[in-house]
Amino acid sequence: MDEFQPLLGTAVVLVAHPDDEVIGFGALMQQMKKAIVAFATDGAPRDDYFWKAYGSRETYAEIRRQEAREALSIIGANPVFLWERVPGGIADQELFKHLPAAITALEQLIAEVRPGCLLTLAYEGGHPDHDAACFIAWAAGRRMNLPVWEGPLYHRRRDGSGAVQTFPAKSGKEIEFKVEGEILEKKLQVFHAYKSQRLVLNGFRPEIEQFRPIMNYDFTSPPLPWKLNYELWQWKMTGEEVAAEFASYLQSADLQGA
């Protein structure tokens, strides 16, 4: 496990939504001395398509919070609901609109727990919140001199086909963790604790996890030069709009040369 050493102490795992952490890092977290999982949004979009069956957006958000607590208790990880530390909260799909407050909240958490590194989601255009989580971790890590690692969840290839748990582009520093035995069994228990998400095993690869030190992204441009996953889903934001928020933050915070 030598190549994983930077990730095996106390780590803050910044994800966008409850269940991101188990798909991307459910095995690796079991190897950490202490895993603190920071959920950046409440996991409940404003569109009632996602929460209609639960009666209200707030009820759905509370269910997702309870599931996160139950899920992480299985592996002894500690949940932190970062969106609660932001005035007015942060709804699913809107993290890119709350960058200054979210970055401040993450930096406060880092000061509290003093982790050895940050682990987050890749900049891959799968979901705007995943991309924003990547940017937020990068910005906080840069300002607080912490190493940042990333792992992929999903994106679209140039031809529009879907790809899961593989980076769109390689840096040469990728590490693959093969998950088996008791660690895999516990990961699947965590996975199935997210009942509201109706997750199915054939939607991801539970036996594989990938990580690397975060790439040197140009956050002022979309992550991929073709149509992003959430653009193909016809959501209300584009990759250009999300990247414009990153660029605006960089300009105001003067982080580009940090």
Secondary structure, DSSP 8 states (H G I E B T S, - for coil): -GGGGGGSSEEEEEESSTTHHHHHHTTHHHHSSEEEEEE-S-S--SSHHHHGGGSSHHHHHHHHHHHHHHHHHTTT-EEEEGGGGSTT---TT-GGG-HHHHHHHHHHHHHHH--SEEEEE--SSS-HHHHHHHHHHHHHHHHHT--EEEE--EEE-TTS-EEESS-SS--S--EEEE--HHHHHHHHHHHHH-GGGT--GGGS-TTEEEEEE-----TTS-SSSS--HHHHTT-S--HHHHHHHHHHHHHHHT-TT-
